[in-house]
Amino acid sequence: MQQLALSSWLVSGDVFAVVKQYEPTLLTPYSLRLHLIEADRVATPTTSGIITPMLLTTGKASNGNTIYDGVEVNDDGQIEAYHIRSTYPFELGSTTTTWARVQAYGERTGLPNILHVMESERPDQYRGVSYLAQVIEPLLQLRRYTESELTAAVVESFFTAFIKTEAGAGDNPFNEVGSSLPEVSRDPNEYEMGPGQINIMKPGEDVTFADPKRPASGFNTFLRAICEQVGAALEIPADLLLKSFNSSYSASRAALMEAWKAFRMRRKWFVDDFCTPVYEIWLSEAVARGRISAPGFFADPAIRAAYLGAEWIGPSQGQLDPTKEITAEILAIGEGITTREQATIRLNGGQWDANVDQLTRENEKLRAAQGQVDQSTAASGTISAALREAIVAEAIKSIKEGDKHENA
């Protein structure tokens, strides 16, 4: 649901999640359910006084509140409810559209009844804007240019012959054999081009072709220039947008780090608008049902905030050169610049505490297995692996000391 909500937010500009309650079952002991709503279904009802539906999106609710694109706002600018339609706009063959008014917050609990995931850019903005809204025009022109280049290249690949003859055009036998392909047009004002196409021309007619030289030599340069502009608007470097890392290691790493600044920022917004509220609603139900003991959860907001404290760890950034970046993390830990937990999150998105527990169990198994090996080798009269390593290390030390004496 996070993946679907995130993609819908970026494409449509916002997404809604209606909080519903169902009867618990043995396998689902909680009543919490989430119903994701497409942004197009949240709109101003046609019964709210608007004259032209889908064009004028502002109306009035029965209680006097103003409705902006399905978001009901009171005189103080506070969101009180959302209006959701049962069908999609311009849906063919659908039933009669009905509207449901969902209050923003529950009257008894104060918890949200509907979650609205969006990015606000201006005050008093109640609906979101698509992530690609600012680059739609460059992308449209880039698509047209690419299609034009492709069409020109296909046309240039045609092998077409034009025949000048003094005889009548109908006396030439070309293109008159039976075929499953469509017949060639005999319109005197129409000439066709295609693979192996032969056109019969009238006396005195001639055809001159320009040399298009497709694809154009500057196509790749122009394409990358547009992608750089699009990437700058979307806060994504062109190398990452095109997934073409042909620069140096430093340039590629700088591009990746710059992109992740925007990724982490939007991930934080998404967590605050979607993940954290869902976690709060679920934990409130779990405490109310007695499945989780949390004294003071409903009594003190400070205690409640402490119980709700959580860190959401998503996928890690990844490394271009793991050796260099892990070495840098080790040095930062040694100087107290970062912690082992923070380094673990950055490198692979793991949890340092869980890693320590797992390593403890693994080391215990290795020691137990090593002890069994040592006992078996002692019984057979051979030296243990640990003793063998100690002998080898002592021998290497003696050799190094001997080399020092020789050099002296």
Sine and cosine of phi, psi and omega as CSV:
sin_phi,cos_phi,sin_psi,cos_psi,sin_omega,cos_omega
0.00,0.00,-0.55,0.84,0.08,-1.00
-0.88,0.47,-0.70,0.72,-0.01,-1.00
-0.89,0.46,-0.70,0.72,-0.01,-1.00
-0.92,0.39,-0.67,0.74,0.01,-1.00
-0.91,0.41,-0.64,0.77,-0.01,-1.00
-0.92,0.40,-0.73,0.69,-0.01,-1.00
-0.91,0.42,-0.62,0.78,0.02,-1.00
-0.92,0.38,-0.60,0.80,0.05,-1.00
-0.88,0.47,-0.70,0.71,-0.04,-1.00
-0.94,0.34,-0.59,0.80,-0.05,-1.00
-0.97,0.22,-0.76,0.65,-0.11,-0.99
-1.00,-0.05,-0.29,0.96,-0.05,-1.00
0.98,-0.21,-0.46,0.89,0.10,-1.00
-0.30,-0.95,0.22,-0.98,0.02,-1.00
-0.50,-0.87,0.46,-0.89,-0.07,-1.00
-0.84,-0.54,0.55,-0.83,0.07,-1.00
-0.77,-0.64,0.92,-0.39,0.01,-1.00
-1.00,0.10,0.78,-0.62,0.01,-1.00
-1.00,0.06,0.88,-0.47,-0.02,-1.00
-0.87,-0.49,0.32,-0.95,0.00,-1.00
-0.83,-0.56,0.80,-0.59,0.05,-1.00
-0.86,-0.51,0.31,-0.95,0.03,-1.00
-0.93,0.37,0.75,-0.66,0.01,-1.00
-0.91,0.42,0.44,-0.90,0.07,-1.00
-0.80,-0.59,-0.01,-1.00,-0.01,-1.00
-0.91,0.42,-0.61,0.80,-0.03,-1.00
-1.00,0.04,-0.39,0.92,0.04,-1.00
-0.82,-0.57,1.00,0.04,-0.10,-1.00
-0.96,0.28,-0.07,1.00,0.01,-1.00
-0.94,-0.35,0.49,-0.87,-0.03,-1.00
-1.00,-0.03,-0.10,0.99,-0.06,-1.00
-0.92,0.38,0.77,-0.64,0.11,-0.99
-0.69,-0.72,0.53,-0.85,0.02,-1.00
-0.88,-0.48,0.76,-0.65,0.02,-1.00
-0.88,-0.48,0.95,-0.30,0.00,-1.00
-0.97,0.26,0.71,-0.70,-0.06,-1.00
-0.88,-0.47,0.77,-0.64,0.07,-1.00
-0.91,0.42,0.55,-0.83,-0.06,-1.00
-0.88,0.48,-0.52,0.86,-0.05,-1.00
-0.92,0.39,-0.37,0.93,-0.05,-1.00
-0.99,0.12,-0.22,0.98,0.07,-1.00
-1.00,-0.08,0.95,-0.30,-0.10,-0.99
-0.48,-0.88,0.22,-0.97,0.01,-1.00
-0.96,0.27,0.78,-0.63,0.00,-1.00
-0.88,0.48,0.57,-0.82,0.03,-1.00
-0.94,0.33,-0.24,0.97,0.01,-1.00
-1.00,-0.02,0.16,0.99,-0.07,-1.00
-1.00,-0.08,0.17,0.99,0.09,-1.00
0.97,-0.26,0.00,1.00,0.03,-1.00
-0.97,0.23,0.55,-0.84,-0.10,-1.00
-1.00,0.03,-0.71,0.70,-0.05,-1.00
-0.91,-0.42,0.98,-0.19,-0.01,-1.00
-0.87,0.50,0.52,-0.85,0.05,-1.00
0.95,0.31,-0.10,0.99,0.07,-1.00
-0.94,-0.34,-0.80,0.61,0.11,-0.99
-0.99,-0.14,0.89,-0.45,-0.16,-0.99
-0.96,-0.28,0.22,0.98,0.01,-1.00
-0.93,-0.36,0.73,-0.69,-0.01,-1.00
-0.55,-0.84,-0.06,-1.00,-0.01,-1.00
-0.87,-0.49,0.71,-0.71,0.07,-1.00
-0.99,0.13,0.21,-0.98,-0.03,-1.00
-0.92,0.40,-0.41,0.91,0.01,-1.00
-1.00,0.00,0.09,1.00,0.04,-1.00
1.00,-0.09,-0.14,0.99,0.03,-1.00
-0.95,0.33,0.40,-0.92,0.03,-1.00
-1.00,-0.07,0.65,-0.76,-0.01,-1.00
-0.93,-0.38,0.88,-0.47,0.05,-1.00
-0.94,-0.34,0.95,-0.31,0.03,-1.00
0.78,0.63,0.68,0.74,0.05,-1.00
1.00,0.02,-0.07,1.00,0.00,-1.00
-0.98,-0.21,0.90,-0.44,-0.03,-1.00
-1.00,0.03,0.83,-0.56,-0.10,-1.00
-0.81,-0.58,0.67,-0.74,0.04,-1.00
-1.00,0.09,-0.10,-1.00,-0.06,-1.00
-0.92,0.39,-0.40,0.92,0.00,-1.00
-1.00,0.06,0.01,1.00,-0.02,-1.00
1.00,0.08,0.12,0.99,0.00,-1.00
-1.00,0.06,0.69,-0.72,0.02,-1.00
-0.97,0.23,0.83,-0.56,-0.02,-1.00
-0.96,-0.28,-0.53,0.85,-0.06,-1.00
-0.35,-0.94,0.22,-0.98,0.09,-1.00
-0.81,-0.59,0.58,-0.81,-0.02,-1.00
-0.93,-0.36,0.86,-0.51,-0.09,-1.00
-0.89,-0.46,0.77,-0.64,0.02,-1.00
-1.00,-0.02,0.45,-0.89,-0.07,-1.00
-0.99,0.16,-0.27,0.96,-0.01,-1.00
-0.80,-0.60,0.16,-0.99,0.08,-1.00
-1.00,0.02,0.47,-0.89,0.03,-1.00
-0.86,0.50,0.67,-0.74,0.03,-1.00
0.86,0.52,0.47,0.88,0.04,-1.00
-0.97,0.25,0.82,-0.58,-0.06,-1.00
-1.00,0.08,0.62,-0.79,0.07,-1.00
0.95,0.32,0.26,0.97,-0.02,-1.00
-1.00,0.02,0.23,-0.97,0.03,-1.00
-0.98,0.21,0.00,-1.00,0.00,-1.00
-0.89,0.46,0.72,-0.69,-0.04,-1.00
-0.97,0.25,0.78,-0.63,0.09,-1.00
-0.88,-0.47,0.37,-0.93,-0.08,-1.00
-0.87,-0.49,0.64,-0.77,0.04,-1.00
-0.86,-0.51,0.76,-0.65,0.04,-1.00
-0.99,-0.14,0.87,-0.49,-0.02,-1.00
-0.92,-0.39,0.88,-0.48,0.04,-1.00
-0.91,0.41,0.58,-0.81,-0.06,-1.00
-0.91,0.42,-0.63,0.78,-0.05,-1.00
-0.72,-0.69,0.51,-0.86,0.04,-1.00
-0.94,0.33,0.62,-0.78,-0.04,-1.00
-0.94,0.33,-0.55,0.84,-0.07,-1.00
-1.00,-0.03,-0.66,0.75,-0.09,-1.00
-1.00,-0.05,-0.48,0.88,-0.10,-0.99
0.98,0.19,-0.01,1.00,0.02,-1.00
-0.98,0.17,0.44,-0.90,-0.02,-1.00
-0.93,0.37,0.67,-0.74,0.12,-0.99
-1.00,0.01,-0.32,0.95,0.01,-1.00
-0.53,-0.85,0.67,-0.74,0.01,-1.00
-0.97,-0.25,0.74,-0.68,-0.02,-1.00
-0.89,-0.46,0.93,-0.36,-0.01,-1.00
-0.99,-0.16,0.91,-0.42,-0.01,-1.00
-0.36,-0.93,0.22,-0.98,0.06,-1.00
-0.90,-0.44,0.90,-0.44,-0.02,-1.00
-1.00,0.04,0.70,-0.71,0.04,-1.00
-0.91,-0.41,-0.30,0.95,-0.04,-1.00
-0.62,-0.78,0.43,-0.90,0.10,-1.00
-0.89,0.46,0.47,-0.88,-0.01,-1.00
0.86,0.51,0.47,0.88,0.09,-1.00
-0.99,-0.12,0.86,-0.52,-0.11,-0.99
-0.94,-0.35,-0.13,0.99,0.08,-1.00
-0.74,-0.67,0.45,-0.89,-0.08,-1.00
-1.00,0.01,0.15,-0.99,0.01,-1.00
-0.86,-0.51,0.62,-0.78,-0.03,-1.00
-0.85,0.52,0.56,-0.83,0.00,-1.00
-0.88,0.48,-0.51,0.86,-0.04,-1.00
-0.99,-0.13,0.18,0.98,-0.08,-1.00
-0.87,0.49,-0.63,0.78,-0.08,-1.00
-0.98,0.20,-0.17,0.99,-0.02,-1.00
-0.85,-0.53,0.26,0.97,-0.03,-1.00
-0.89,0.45,-0.71,0.71,-0.05,-1.00
-0.90,0.44,-0.75,0.66,0.07,-1.00
-0.87,0.50,-0.61,0.79,0.02,-1.00
-0.92,0.40,-0.61,0.79,0.03,-1.00
-0.90,0.44,-0.73,0.69,0.00,-1.00
-0.91,0.41,-0.58,0.81,0.04,-1.00
-0.91,0.42,-0.63,0.78,0.04,-1.00
-0.91,0.42,-0.67,0.74,0.01,-1.00
-0.89,0.45,-0.68,0.74,0.00,-1.00
-0.90,0.44,-0.66,0.75,0.02,-1.00
-0.90,0.43,-0.68,0.73,0.03,-1.00
-0.90,0.43,-0.61,0.80,0.03,-1.00
-0.90,0.43,-0.68,0.74,0.04,-1.00
-0.89,0.45,-0.66,0.75,0.00,-1.00
-0.91,0.41,-0.68,0.73,0.02,-1.00
-0.89,0.45,-0.68,0.74,0.01,-1.00
-0.89,0.45,-0.63,0.78,0.02,-1.00
-0.92,0.40,-0.61,0.79,0.02,-1.00
-0.92,0.38,-0.68,0.73,0.00,-1.00
-0.89,0.45,-0.65,0.76,-0.01,-1.00
-0.91,0.41,-0.46,0.89,-0.01,-1.00
-0.97,0.24,-0.22,0.98,0.01,-1.00
-0.92,0.40,0.60,-0.80,0.11,-0.99
-0.94,-0.33,0.98,-0.18,-0.10,-0.99
-0.86,-0.50,0.72,-0.69,0.02,-1.00
-0.93,-0.36,0.66,-0.75,0.09,-1.00
-0.89,-0.46,0.82,-0.57,-0.08,-1.00
-0.95,-0.32,0.79,-0.61,0.10,-0.99
-0.98,-0.18,0.81,-0.59,-0.06,-1.00
-0.65,-0.76,0.52,-0.86,0.06,-1.00
-0.99,0.10,-0.30,0.95,0.00,-1.00
-0.98,0.20,0.14,-0.99,0.04,-1.00
-0.93,0.37,0.49,-0.87,-0.03,-1.00
-0.90,0.44,-0.50,0.86,-0.02,-1.00
-0.98,0.21,-0.20,0.98,-0.01,-1.00
-1.00,0.10,-0.19,0.98,-0.03,-1.00
-0.99,0.12,0.76,-0.64,-0.09,-1.00
-0.98,0.20,-0.13,0.99,-0.06,-1.00
-0.89,0.45,0.53,-0.85,0.07,-1.00
0.88,0.48,0.38,0.93,0.01,-1.00
-0.93,-0.37,-0.01,1.00,0.00,-1.00
-0.97,0.24,0.42,-0.91,0.01,-1.00
-0.93,0.38,0.66,-0.75,-0.02,-1.00
-0.42,-0.91,0.39,-0.92,0.07,-1.00
-0.98,0.21,-0.21,0.98,0.01,-1.00
-0.98,0.21,0.35,-0.94,0.04,-1.00
-0.88,0.48,0.51,-0.86,0.01,-1.00
-0.93,0.38,0.52,-0.85,0.04,-1.00
-0.95,0.31,0.66,-0.75,-0.03,-1.00
-0.92,0.40,0.65,-0.76,0.05,-1.00
-0.97,-0.25,0.28,0.96,0.04,-1.00
-0.91,0.41,0.83,-0.56,-0.05,-1.00
-0.89,0.45,-0.32,0.95,-0.01,-1.00
-0.98,-0.22,0.26,0.97,-0.07,-1.00
-0.76,-0.65,0.75,-0.66,0.10,-1.00
-0.83,-0.55,0.64,-0.76,-0.06,-1.00
-0.93,-0.36,0.52,-0.86,0.06,-1.00
-0.85,-0.53,0.60,-0.80,0.00,-1.00
-0.01,-1.00,0.13,-0.99,0.03,-1.00
-0.88,0.47,0.87,-0.49,0.01,-1.00
0.94,0.34,0.34,0.94,-0.06,-1.00
-0.97,0.23,0.63,-0.77,0.05,-1.00
-0.82,-0.57,0.83,-0.55,0.03,-1.00
-0.92,-0.40,0.72,-0.70,0.02,-1.00
-0.99,-0.12,0.83,-0.55,-0.07,-1.00
-0.97,-0.26,0.40,-0.92,0.03,-1.00
-0.98,0.17,0.36,-0.93,0.04,-1.00
-0.85,0.52,0.69,-0.72,0.01,-1.00
1.00,0.01,-0.14,0.99,0.02,-1.00
-1.00,0.01,0.48,-0.88,0.00,-1.00
-0.52,-0.85,0.38,-0.92,0.00,-1.00
-0.81,-0.58,0.75,-0.66,0.05,-1.00
-0.85,-0.52,0.79,-0.61,-0.02,-1.00
-0.98,-0.22,0.65,-0.76,0.18,-0.98
-0.99,0.12,0.33,-0.94,0.01,-1.00
-0.99,-0.16,1.00,-0.10,-0.12,-0.99
-0.96,0.28,-0.44,0.90,-0.03,-1.00
0.78,0.62,0.91,0.40,0.01,-1.00
-0.97,-0.22,0.58,-0.81,-0.06,1.00
-0.96,0.28,0.41,-0.91,-0.04,-1.00
-0.88,0.47,0.55,-0.84,-0.05,-1.00
-0.91,0.42,-0.48,0.88,-0.01,-1.00
-1.00,-0.08,0.25,0.97,-0.06,-1.00
-0.90,0.44,-0.76,0.65,-0.03,-1.00
-0.90,0.44,-0.64,0.77,0.02,-1.00
-0.90,0.44,-0.69,0.72,0.02,-1.00
-0.92,0.40,-0.65,0.76,0.01,-1.00
-0.87,0.49,-0.71,0.70,-0.02,-1.00
-0.93,0.36,-0.58,0.81,0.03,-1.00
-0.88,0.47,-0.68,0.73,0.04,-1.00
-0.91,0.42,-0.66,0.75,0.01,-1.00
-0.90,0.43,-0.56,0.83,0.06,-1.00
-0.91,0.40,-0.64,0.76,0.05,-1.00
-0.92,0.40,-0.68,0.74,0.04,-1.00
-0.89,0.45,-0.70,0.72,0.01,-1.00
-0.90,0.45,-0.61,0.79,0.04,-1.00
-0.90,0.44,-0.62,0.78,0.02,-1.00
-0.94,0.34,-0.56,0.83,-0.03,-1.00
-1.00,-0.05,0.03,1.00,-0.03,-1.00
0.89,0.46,0.61,0.79,0.06,-1.00
-0.79,-0.62,0.89,-0.46,0.03,-1.00
-0.86,0.52,0.47,-0.88,-0.07,-1.00
-0.89,0.46,-0.58,0.82,0.02,-1.00
-0.87,0.50,-0.66,0.75,0.00,-1.00
-0.97,0.23,-0.57,0.82,0.01,-1.00
-0.90,0.44,-0.66,0.75,0.01,-1.00
-1.00,0.00,-0.12,0.99,-0.07,-1.00
0.80,0.61,0.72,0.69,-0.01,-1.00
-0.77,-0.64,0.99,-0.11,-0.03,-1.00
-0.99,-0.17,0.99,0.14,-0.01,-1.00
-0.97,-0.25,0.03,1.00,0.00,-1.00
-1.00,0.02,-0.20,-0.98,0.00,-1.00
-0.96,0.26,0.14,-0.99,0.01,-1.00
-0.89,0.46,-0.68,0.73,-0.03,-1.00
-0.90,0.44,-0.68,0.73,-0.01,-1.00
-0.92,0.40,-0.67,0.75,0.01,-1.00
-0.91,0.41,-0.65,0.76,0.01,-1.00
-0.93,0.38,-0.64,0.77,0.05,-1.00
-0.89,0.46,-0.65,0.76,0.03,-1.00
-0.90,0.44,-0.67,0.74,-0.01,-1.00
-0.92,0.40,-0.68,0.74,-0.01,-1.00
-0.92,0.39,-0.62,0.78,0.01,-1.00
-0.91,0.41,-0.63,0.77,0.03,-1.00
-0.91,0.41,-0.62,0.78,-0.05,-1.00
-0.94,0.34,-0.33,0.94,0.13,-0.99
-0.88,0.47,-0.72,0.69,0.03,-1.00
-0.94,0.35,-0.61,0.80,0.00,-1.00
-0.89,0.45,-0.72,0.69,-0.01,-1.00
-0.91,0.41,-0.58,0.82,0.02,-1.00
-0.90,0.44,-0.75,0.67,-0.01,-1.00
-0.94,0.33,-0.52,0.85,0.07,-1.00
-0.91,0.42,-0.63,0.78,0.06,-1.00
-0.90,0.44,-0.67,0.74,0.05,-1.00
-0.88,0.48,-0.69,0.72,-0.03,-1.00
-0.91,0.42,-0.64,0.77,0.04,-1.00
-0.89,0.46,-0.68,0.73,-0.03,-1.00
-0.93,0.37,-0.55,0.83,-0.06,-1.00
-1.00,0.02,-0.42,0.91,-0.13,-0.99
-0.83,-0.56,-0.84,0.54,-0.14,-0.99
-0.93,0.38,-0.78,0.63,-0.06,-1.00
-0.90,0.45,-0.70,0.71,0.06,-1.00
-0.88,0.48,-0.62,0.78,0.03,-1.00
-0.90,0.44,-0.66,0.75,0.03,-1.00
-0.89,0.46,-0.63,0.78,0.01,-1.00
-0.92,0.40,-0.68,0.74,0.01,-1.00
-0.90,0.43,-0.68,0.73,-0.01,-1.00
-0.91,0.41,-0.71,0.71,-0.03,-1.00
-0.91,0.40,-0.58,0.81,0.06,-1.00
-0.88,0.47,-0.68,0.73,0.04,-1.00
-0.92,0.39,-0.64,0.77,-0.01,-1.00
-0.90,0.44,-0.64,0.77,0.03,-1.00
-0.94,0.34,-0.65,0.76,-0.01,-1.00
-0.91,0.42,-0.57,0.82,0.01,-1.00
-0.99,0.15,-0.15,0.99,0.01,-1.00
0.99,0.13,0.17,0.98,0.01,-1.00
-0.98,0.20,-0.40,0.92,0.06,-1.00
-0.79,-0.62,0.76,-0.65,0.00,-1.00
-1.00,-0.01,0.89,-0.45,0.01,-1.00
-0.63,-0.78,0.99,0.13,-0.03,-1.00
-0.86,0.51,0.70,-0.71,0.02,-1.00
0.98,0.17,0.16,0.99,-0.07,-1.00
-0.90,0.44,-0.69,0.72,-0.03,-1.00
-1.00,-0.08,-0.08,1.00,-0.08,-1.00
-1.00,-0.06,-0.63,0.77,-0.12,-0.99
-0.80,-0.60,0.83,-0.56,0.02,-1.00
-0.87,0.49,-0.54,0.84,0.01,-1.00
-0.92,0.39,-0.68,0.73,0.05,-1.00
-0.91,0.42,-0.64,0.77,0.03,-1.00
-0.88,0.48,-0.69,0.72,0.02,-1.00
-0.90,0.44,-0.57,0.82,0.02,-1.00
-0.92,0.39,-0.67,0.74,0.05,-1.00
-0.90,0.43,-0.55,0.83,-0.05,-1.00
-0.99,0.10,-0.07,1.00,0.01,-1.00
-0.89,0.46,0.85,-0.52,-0.04,-1.00
-0.50,-0.87,0.51,-0.86,0.06,-1.00
-0.90,-0.43,0.84,-0.55,-0.04,-1.00
-1.00,-0.09,0.89,-0.45,-0.07,-1.00
-0.95,-0.30,0.90,-0.44,0.03,-1.00
-0.99,-0.14,-0.22,-0.98,0.04,-1.00
-0.87,0.50,0.56,-0.83,-0.02,-1.00
-0.98,0.20,0.24,-0.97,-0.03,-1.00
-0.94,0.34,-0.55,0.83,-0.08,-1.00
1.00,0.01,0.26,-0.97,-0.05,-1.00
-0.81,-0.58,0.62,-0.78,0.13,-0.99
-0.99,0.14,-0.61,0.79,0.06,-1.00
-0.73,-0.69,1.00,-0.04,-0.10,-1.00
-0.84,0.54,-0.58,0.81,-0.04,-1.00
-0.88,0.47,-0.74,0.67,-0.02,-1.00
-0.91,0.41,-0.69,0.73,-0.10,-0.99
-0.96,0.27,-0.58,0.81,0.07,-1.00
-0.93,0.38,-0.63,0.78,0.06,-1.00
-0.88,0.48,-0.66,0.75,0.03,-1.00
-0.90,0.44,-0.62,0.78,0.03,-1.00
-0.91,0.41,-0.64,0.76,0.01,-1.00
-0.89,0.45,-0.67,0.74,0.04,-1.00
-0.90,0.43,-0.65,0.76,0.02,-1.00
-0.91,0.42,-0.60,0.80,0.05,-1.00
-0.92,0.40,-0.67,0.75,-0.01,-1.00
-0.89,0.45,-0.52,0.86,0.00,-1.00
-1.00,-0.05,0.03,1.00,0.01,-1.00
0.97,0.24,0.26,0.97,0.00,-1.00
-0.97,0.26,-0.56,0.83,0.02,-1.00
-0.67,-0.74,0.06,-1.00,0.02,-1.00
-0.92,-0.40,0.26,-0.97,0.03,-1.00
-0.90,0.43,-0.59,0.80,0.02,-1.00
-0.91,0.42,-0.71,0.70,0.01,-1.00
-0.90,0.43,-0.65,0.76,0.02,-1.00
-0.90,0.44,-0.64,0.77,0.02,-1.00
-0.90,0.44,-0.65,0.76,0.01,-1.00
-0.90,0.44,-0.68,0.73,-0.04,-1.00
-0.93,0.36,-0.61,0.79,-0.12,-0.99
-0.98,0.22,-0.72,0.69,-0.05,-1.00
-0.64,-0.77,0.14,0.99,0.02,-1.00
0.95,0.31,0.28,0.96,-0.02,-1.00
-1.00,0.03,-0.14,-0.99,0.01,-1.00
-0.86,-0.52,0.82,-0.57,-0.09,-1.00
-0.91,0.41,-0.66,0.75,0.01,-1.00
-0.87,0.50,-0.70,0.71,0.02,-1.00
-0.91,0.42,-0.59,0.81,0.03,-1.00
-0.90,0.43,-0.67,0.74,0.00,-1.00
-0.90,0.45,-0.70,0.72,0.02,-1.00
-0.88,0.48,-0.69,0.72,-0.01,-1.00
-0.91,0.41,-0.67,0.74,0.02,-1.00
-0.90,0.43,-0.59,0.81,0.05,-1.00
-0.87,0.49,-0.72,0.70,0.03,-1.00
-0.90,0.43,-0.66,0.75,-0.01,-1.00
-0.92,0.40,-0.65,0.76,0.01,-1.00
-0.91,0.41,-0.60,0.80,0.06,-1.00
-0.89,0.46,-0.67,0.75,0.04,-1.00
-0.91,0.42,-0.63,0.77,0.02,-1.00
-0.91,0.41,-0.66,0.75,0.03,-1.00
-0.90,0.43,-0.64,0.77,0.03,-1.00
-0.91,0.42,-0.68,0.73,0.03,-1.00
-0.92,0.39,-0.60,0.80,0.01,-1.00
-0.92,0.40,-0.62,0.78,0.03,-1.00
-0.89,0.45,-0.64,0.77,0.04,-1.00
-0.90,0.43,-0.62,0.79,0.02,-1.00
-0.91,0.41,-0.66,0.75,-0.01,-1.00
-0.90,0.44,-0.64,0.77,0.02,-1.00
-0.90,0.43,-0.65,0.76,-0.01,-1.00
-0.93,0.36,-0.63,0.78,0.01,-1.00
-0.94,0.33,-0.57,0.82,0.05,-1.00
-0.91,0.41,-0.62,0.78,0.02,-1.00
-0.91,0.41,-0.51,0.86,-0.03,-1.00
-1.00,0.00,-0.03,1.00,0.07,-1.00
1.00,0.05,0.21,0.98,0.01,-1.00
-0.96,-0.27,0.35,-0.94,-0.01,-1.00
-0.98,0.18,0.41,-0.91,-0.02,-1.00
-0.98,0.20,0.23,-0.97,0.00,-1.00
-0.92,0.40,-0.63,0.78,0.01,-1.00
-0.90,0.44,-0.68,0.73,0.02,-1.00
-0.91,0.41,-0.61,0.80,0.01,-1.00
-0.90,0.44,-0.67,0.75,0.03,-1.00
-0.90,0.43,-0.60,0.80,0.02,-1.00
-0.91,0.40,-0.65,0.76,0.02,-1.00
-0.90,0.43,-0.69,0.73,0.00,-1.00
-0.90,0.44,-0.68,0.74,0.01,-1.00
-0.89,0.46,-0.64,0.76,0.01,-1.00
-0.92,0.40,-0.60,0.80,0.02,-1.00
-0.91,0.41,-0.68,0.74,0.02,-1.00
-0.89,0.45,-0.63,0.78,0.02,-1.00
-0.89,0.45,-0.66,0.75,0.00,-1.00
-0.91,0.41,-0.63,0.78,0.01,-1.00
-0.90,0.44,-0.69,0.72,0.01,-1.00
-0.89,0.46,-0.65,0.76,0.02,-1.00
-0.91,0.42,-0.60,0.80,0.06,-1.00
-0.91,0.42,-0.63,0.77,0.05,-1.00
-0.89,0.46,-0.60,0.80,0.02,-1.00
-0.90,0.44,-0.68,0.73,-0.01,-1.00
-0.90,0.44,-0.65,0.76,0.01,-1.00
-0.90,0.44,-0.67,0.74,0.01,-1.00
-0.90,0.44,-0.61,0.79,0.02,-1.00
-0.91,0.41,0.00,0.00,0.00,0.00
